[in-house]
Amino acid sequence: MKILIVRMYADCLNITNYNCQEVGLAKALIRKGNICDIVLYTDKETSYEEDLFFDDEKSKIHIYYLKAKNILKNCFFERKLYDIVKQYDRVQTAEYDQIANVKLRKILGDKLVIYHGPYKSKYTKGYNLKCIFSDFYYLFHSEYKKTKCLAKSELAANFLRKKGFNNISIVGVGLDNDRFKNEKEKYNKLIEKIKKQRKKDNSKYLLYIGKIEDRRNILMIIEIFSEIKKEKNVKLILVGKGEKKYKAKCLNLAKKRRVLDDIIYIEELPQNQLIDLYKIADVFLLPTKYEIFGMVLLEALYFELPVVTTLNGGSSTLKNCLICNYDKNNWINIILKLLYDNDFNKKFSNKLKNVNKEEYMWNGIAEKIYSAYIEG
């Protein structure tokens, strides 16, 4: 099958550094014997094309970099896209609310497939308003809602059903373990220092990886950590960039709670060395207010690290996250059980070890997606 994946966002990507889901999926579909190309946005003066080689240069993805306009967070690619899509058996775009999908539906009919992740939340007011505009537009294009949809999560699937879409397959999101290879060396001394310190003081380590921002609830992580620290020998590792004001707010809270010296903050770390942190840590924390999926959940579970998180896109679909509400005492109790209740920890660890990791990889997700393509 000849497949085209269109990333419907007018933002520039460095696909060698950014975890581009389109690339991970394309690799998996090509490994299944398909041809799979990608459309990405470019802000250069003219559109261009290039090949991305992988698997020791034996396979390639052809990438079209096209000009586009961003109007009210709707991506409108140049007319060239509408000629390109006619060459493919399936064209996969992103998000039901992209107005340009209506025209693609008219051109492609049942060849169009939409891969959707967002869902309604009180933390996504801007997206909710955009959906009101999109829904009004779709009143005049009822045929559009017959389009085949792939949902990244249970929450996304329920969201689509309420919008009137019925042909939906829940497929999840995959992990591209190529991300952990061939990265430049950096922070090796820090990683080694953490390893030695762990052996020396026999402390437990909590881990968060992601953007340092209010949506991810970093202040709550620090509050939870400070309460546990009062009684137990624990450390907290935070990895991620963030807005200066919010980072300062987190720093001030850590100082106030007298736990700043027990927090290891790393602004940026190469992907291959994240493996070491997942192996060093005892529990991964993600008390996010909203998450379309959360690749860090996949990564933590892949390395058999227990995850405590809120109900979000990823946790609604993955089977092995410990889902907790925003009550800090509940978080503290669950974390303490994972750290110090040997029977509970062993039972949960065995559950993670017995999971088929192929379910987390794009190769496994591609099986579901390809089946959905065939079913139509």
N, C-alpha and C positions, 0 to 999 in steps of 0.2 A: 504494500500500500504506500502511496505517496502522500505524506502528511506535511502540513505547514502549521507552525505554531506562531501566533501573532501576539506579542506582548503589547497590550493596549494601554501603554502609559508613555507620555511624552517626557521621559527622563532619560538621561544618558547613563549608561552602565559601563563599568570596566569589568567585563565578564571573567577576567583572570583573578579578580579580588572579591567580587560580589557573588554571593550565593544565588545565582540565577536559576530559578526553578525550571525555566524553559529549556536551558542547556542540559540540566540533569535528566529531564524527561526525554528530550530529543536523543540523548545518548542511549537511553534504555530502549526506546523504540527502534533505533537503528540496530542495536544488538539483537533485536528480534527479527531482523531481516527486512525492515522497512526503509524507505527513504524519508528522512525528516529534516526539514529546513526551518529556519526561524526568521521572523521579522522583528527588528528592534529599531528604536528611534535614534536619530542622529541630529545634532545641532550644527553639523558642518554645512558649508554652503551648498553642497550637492550630495545627493544620495550615492551610496557605493555598496559594493558587495565584497565579502571575503569568506574564506573557508577556515573553520576551526577543526583542527585535527586532534584525535584522541586515540586511546588504546594503542600506544606506540606508533602513532602516525598511520595506523591501518584503516581507520575510519574517519569520516569527516561530516561536519554539519555545515551546510551552506547558509550564510547569514546575509540577509538583506538589511542594510541600514538605510532607513527611509526618513525623509523629512515629514514633520507632522505639526499640527496646531493643537494646543491645549485650550479648550473653551469650556469653562465651568467644570474642569476635571474630566472632560470628555476628550478623548484622543481622536483626531481626524487626520489620518495619513493622506499623503498625496495620492493622486489618481492612479499612480503606478501600481499601488497595492491591488486595485480592482482588476488589473490585467494579470498580476502574479497569481492571485488566488485561483484563477480558472485552470491552472496547470495541475491542481492537486485533487486527490480523492477525498481528503478530509482537511478542513481548516479549523483549527482550534484557537479561539480568542479568549479574552478574559473579562469577566464580570457582566452580569445581565444588564446593568444600567448604562453601559456604553452605547450611546445613540448610533454610532457608526455600525453597530452590529445589525441594525435593521436593514441597511443597504446591503450588507454582506449576505444576509438571509435571502434577500430578493435575487441576488446573483447566484448564490450557491444552493439554495433550498436546503434539503436535508444533509448536505455535505458540511454545513456549519455546525460546530459543537462549541458550547460555552463552558469554560472552566471557572467556577464561581467560588469565592471564599468569604466575603463579608456577610454579616448578619446584623439584625437590628439590636442596638444597644443604647442605653442612655449616655454612654461615653462617646458616641459617634454622631453628635447632633448635625454636623456638617454633611455627613453621608446620608443621614435620614432625610435632610432637606433636598439633597440632590435626587434621591429616590422619588420624592413627590413629583419633581419635574419630569423624571424619566417615565414614571407610571402614567402621567397625563399624556405624554407623547405616545405611549404604547396603546392608549385607548383607540387610536386611529390606525394601529398596525397589529390587529389581533392575531394575525398569522404568526407573528414573531414568537409568541408564547408556546408554539409547538416545537420550538428548537430543542434539540437534545442538550441537556445540561449535565455537567460533571460537578459534583459538590465536593469541596475540600473537607467538609465536616458535617456532622449531624445538624448542627445549628444552621449552617449554610443551606442545607437541603430543606429544612423546615421553613426558612426564610423564603426560598424560591417557591415552595408550594403555596404559601400565602399570597405570593405575587401572581399565581395562576399558571405556573409551569408544572407540568405533570410528568414529563419524560426526563426523570432525574436518576442518576447513578451516583452513589456516595463512593468516592475512590480514595480520598485522603491526599496526603502529600508525601513525597519520598525524600530520602537522604542520599546525597551524592558523596560517597566516601572518597572520591578523587580530591575533594576539598582538603583532605588531611595529608595530601602528598605534595612533594616538590615545592614547599614554601621556604623562603629564605630564613636563615637562623636568626633568632632574636629572643631576648629575655631568657636565654638558656641558664644564665647564672641565677636569675630569680627563681626559676623553676626548681633548680637544684637546691637553692636555699630553703624553699618551702618544704621540699622532700626531707631534707636533713632536720629541719626544725620539727617536723611532724614526728620523726623517729625519736628525737631528743626529749620533747615534752609530752608525747603520747596524747596530744590533743585531737579533738574532732574538728572536721572542717565542713562548713556550709558554703555553697557556691551559687553565685548568680552570674550569668553571662547575658549581655544584651545592652540596649541603650539605657543610659541613666536618665530616666524621665518619669514624670508623674504617672503616666499611663501604666508603667510597670511597677509602680508602688514601692519604690526603693526605700522611702521613709519607713514604710511598714516593716520591711526586711530588717532595717537597723533597729527598730523598736523591739521586734521579736528577738533578734540576736542579743540585744542588751539585757533582756529579761533572762534568757537562757544563760548568759555569761555570768550572772550573779551567783549561780550555783554550780556551773559546769565549766570545764576547761575546753572552750571552743574558740575557733577562729572563723572569720568570714572573709571569703575571697569575692571581690566584685570586679567584673571585667566589662568594660564598655565605655564608649564616649557619651557625652551628654552636654546639654545646655548649661552654661556657666552658673547661672543663678540657681538652677535646681541642684547642681552638684554642690554648690556652696551651702545650700540648705541642708543637704544630706551630711556634709562635713560638720556643720554646726551642731546638728542633732547628735552625731557620733561623739563630738567633744562634750556636749552636755551630759550624755549618758555614760561618759568615761570609758568608751570602748574603741576610740579612734586607733589606739596602738595595736588593737587586736584585729583590725581590718586591713587586709592586703588589697590595695586598689591597683589594677592594671588597666590602663586606658585602651591599649590595643595589643593583640597577641596573634601571631600567625596561626592559621588553622591547624597545622600539624602539631603545634604545641598545646592546643586546647585539649588534645587527647590526654596529656599528662594531668591537666587539672581535673578532668572528668574522673581519672583514676585515683587522684589524690583525695578528692572530696568524698564525704560520707552521705550528703543529702543535697539535692538541687532544689532551689526555691524559685518560684515564679508566681507571685501573688498579683498577677496582671489584672487590670480592670477590663481589658478588651484585647483579644488576640485572634486574628484570622486563623492562624494555625500555631505558629511558634516552632521554628526549626530546632531551637535549643532543646525542646522537649524530646524530639526525635533523637538528637545527638546524645543527650543524657541517658535515655533508655537504651540506646544502642550500646553504650558502654556500661550498661547494667548499674546505673546510678539511680537510686530511689528519687522520685520526683514528687514534690508537694506543690500543688498549684490550685488555682481557682477554676471554676467552670468557664471554659473558653473553647474556641474552635478546635484546637488540638486535643485538649483533654476530653472533649465530648465524643471524640472518635477513637482515640487511643485507649487501650484497655487497662493499662498498667500505671496510670497516674493516680496518686492519692489526691482527690479533689476536696478542697476545704472552702468554707465561706470566708468572710472577711473578719471573723472573730479571732483576735490575736491569741486568746487562750487556747482555742482549738488548734491553731498552728503550733503553738508551743508544745502542747500535749502530743501531737502527732510526731513532731520532730524529735522530742525526747524519747518517744517509743522507738523510733528508727535508730537513734543513736545508742540507747542504753538498754532497751528491752531485747535481750538476745533471741528469745523465742520469736517475737514479732519480726525482728530484723531478718532472722534466718528464713522464716516463712516467706517474707516478701522478696528477699534476695533470690530464693529458689524459683519464685514465680517469674522474676525477670530473666533468670538464666534459661528457663524452659521456653521462652518466647522464640518463635521463628523470626530471626532478625531480617530475613528476606522481606517480611511484611513492612519493614521500615525503609527499605531501599527502593530507588526508582525502578529497578528491574521488576520488583514485585508489584509496585503501583502501576507500571506500564501494562502489566497483564490485565488489570481491571479496566484501564483506559482503552486498551485495544479492543477488549470484549465489548465495551460500550460503543466504540466506533462501529463494530460489526453489527451489533443489535440495532443501532440507529434509533 
